[in-house]
Amino acid sequence: TSRKRRGHVPTTELFPSVRHCNEAIATFGDAGDFKRALNLFMQMRKVSAIMRMSRGGSVFSSSNSHNIVEDRSEMKRDDAETFEKSTNSVQKSPIDLVSSPPKPNLVTYSTMMSRAVSLGKPRVALRLWNLMRNQPNFYTNVLSRKLRAGRIICDDAEQLMGRAGLQALEADETVIVPDVICCNTLMNAYAKLGDNVMARSVLNSMLGANNDGDEKMLCHEGIPMTTPTVVTYNTLADACKVAGELGEALEVLQLMKHHASKTGENSVVPD
């Protein structure tokens, strides 16, 4: 029937919620079945893209999705109607269905990235980061559109990149603003690759070097100002160790102590 046509999503279709899909992705990843987690993730992206096109929108950077893994054959392109089967396979009880397709959110991308890193696929995690950063609802893209539309001025845009402005954006659940967990996961991907320079750039941006305009400090694109945790510093130290830069690893320890004494935050005291 026309209802079953490939690529056609009826308006009466029901889907698992994004929370249930995220839980299924985490379960597949924890079980070591990254291919299955990736399949579900791609289904989420595909169905939300089809719904967006049916409303007169366009698929943003859809071609990027083909570059997540090196072997494209691993990305099985199932229809939206397999969602319930995929998510129910990891749960004993039925799940609640909703009318809106489960569009990937920050938790979706962070979960995929963390499982990719834990399964020895740090480069895949970096591709997932870039894919998330290119989404139209990523916070920097949202600000850029508002700026081009004249809805905000440059000074306002700079203020929005501060902590208070980011919190206002975070209140909108449709906007993706990386949190400390996502930033730590990205840094961990660099750590596994021994790229201590890029790992440090993540920390620099978390500490607000983007807003300070310090051109001497390497910053990471897309990382908002957010408070590092002891996990952040430990991950950076690990990146230095993998890179063979033990002197820089000791500098990270001093940097963490300085941060703790400057801010009075016990959460970043070396453990």
N, C-alpha and C positions, 0 to 999 in steps of 0.2 A: 504494500500500500504506500501512498504518498507519505504517510506518517513514518514509515520505516526507511525512507530514502536516506542514503549516506550523505552526511553533511547537513541534514535538515533537522532542526530541533524544534518540535512543536511548543507552542506557548503553554500548553497544559502539562508538559513534561515535569516530573518531580525528580529532585536530586538530593543526595546526602548533603548535609551542611558542610561548610568549609572546615569546621572543627573536627567533624568525623573523618573527613578526608585527610586532614593533617595528622590525626591519630593513626590512621591506616598507613600513611607514608612513614611515620616514625616506627611503627611496628614492623613493616617490611624491612626498613633500614637496619633496625636492631637485630633482625633475624638474618642479616647478611644478604638479603635479596634486593639489592639496589636497583636491578633492572625492573622489578615489579613496582618499586617506589617511583621510579622514573616514568613508567607507563601511566600510573595514576596521575602524576604531576602533569604529564603531557595531555591527558584527557581533560584535566581541569582547565588548562590553557586553551585547548582546542574548543571546548564547548562554550567558554566565556567569550572567545573570539567570534564564534558563529553567532551567538546572541547579539554581540555588539554590531556585527555586520547587518543582522536582520533589522536592527533599529536605525540603520543608516550610517553607522560608524565605519571605522576601518581597522584592520589588524595592524598594530604598531610593532614594527620590527619582528614580524612573524618569522622571517627567514633566520633570525638569530637562534631560534629554538632548535634548528637542525645542527647547530654546532656545539651543543652541550656535551655530547659524547663523540669520540672519534669514529666509532662504527655506527652509522646511521641505521643499520639494520636492527640495532638493539632497541630502537624507539618504535615500538609497536603502536600503531595508530588506531586504537579501538574507538568505537562509537560511544557517545555519551550514555547510551543505555546500559553499558557495562559497569557504571559507577556503583550501583547498589550491590552488585555481585562482588566487586573488588573490595568494598569496605566491609560488607557482611562476612567475608571470608576470614576476617581477623576478629570478629565479635560473635558471641554466642546469642545475643539478643538482637531483635530488630532495631533499626535505627530510625530516627525521625527524618522525614523527607521534607524538603522545602521547594518552593516554586522557582527560586532563583538559582542559576548554576553557581557552583562553588568556585568563585574566582580566587586564584592564588593570592595570599596576603603575606605580610612580613613573616609570620610563623611558618607558612608553607616554604618560603625560600630559605629561611634559617634552618629549618628541619632538614631540607634536602642538602644544604651545604654541610651541616654538621655530620650527617650520615655519610656523605661523600668523603669527607676528611677521615672519619673513623674507619672507613673501608679502604683506605689507601688511595683515594682519588682526589688529591688536593687540587689538581688542575681543573677537574670537573667542577669543584666548588667555586673556583675563580670564574669559570664560565657562567655558572649560575648567578654569581654576584653581578656580573656584567649584564646578564639578561634582566635581572631585577632592576638594575640602575637605568635600563633603557625603557622601562615601562612608563606609560604616560602618567600613571598615578604615583610615580616616585617623587619624593618631595621637591627635589631640585627642578624637575620638569614641571611640576605644578606651579612653582614660583616663577619659572621662566615664562610660562604661558600668561600668568597674571601680569607680569612685567611688560610683556609685549602688548597685552591688551590695554595697558594703561590703568589697570585696576590698582596697582601699587607703584610707587616711585622707587628709585634706586636706594634712597636712605631707608625706606621702609623694608626693602628686600634685605638689606644688611642687618636690620634689627630682627627680621624674621629668622635669620640664620643663627641668632643667639638662642640661649636655652629657653627663654620665655616664648619666643616665637615658634620654636620647634614643638614645645608642649601644646601650643594652640593647634598646630598641624596634626599632632598625634591624636588630638581629641576627635579628629575626623577619621573614622575607621577605614575610609576608602583610600586614604593617603598612606603611602609606605614611607616610614621614617625609621632607618636602622637604629636599633637599640644597642645597649652594651653587649648583649648576648650575640647579636649578629656581628658586631664589630670584632668581638673576641674570636668568633668562628672564622671570619675572614683572616684575621691575624694568624690563627692556627694553621690555615691553609698555606700561608707564606712560610710559617715556621717549619712545616713538614717539607717544604721545598728548599729550606735553608736560605731563604731570601730575607735576611734581617733588615735590609734597607727598606723594603716595602712594608715589612711588619712595623718598623719604627714610624713610617709615614702614617700608618693607621693611628698610632698613639698620638702623633703630633696633631692630627686633625681632631681627635677626640678631645685634646686639651685646648682646642680653640685656635690653633695656629692659622687656620684658614681665615678667621676673622681678624687676627692680629696683623695680617699683611706682611708677615716676616718672610721675605723671599729666600732667606738663607735656610729655612726649614722646609724639607720635602714634605708635602701634604698629599693625602690620598683623596682622589676625587670621589665625591658622594658620601664621605663620612661626616656625619654631623657632630657638633659639639656635645659630648656626653661624658659622664664621670667614669674614669677607668676603675676597675676593681683589681684585687690582688691577682685574679686569673689573667687579667690583661698583661700585667707586668711579668708574671711567670711565663706566659706564652711568648712574650718578647724575649725574655732571657733564654728560653728554649730555642728560639729562632737564631739567636747569637751563638748558642752552643752548637747547633747543627751546622752553622756556617763556619765554625771554627774560630769565631771571634770571642774568645773567652774574656778579653779585656772589656769589650763592650757589654758582655753579660754582667760583669761587675758594675759597670756604669749604670745599668738598668736598676740594680739593687740600690745604688745611691740615689737614683732618680725617684724610685719608689719611696725611699725614706724622706726625701725632700718634699715630695707631694704630701705625704702623711703629716709632716711637721707644719707645712704651709696651710693646709686645709683643716687639720685637726681630725681628719677622717680615720678612724681606727680600722676601717674596712680595707685600707691599703697598707697597713703595717705588715712588713714581711712575716710570713708564717713559718 
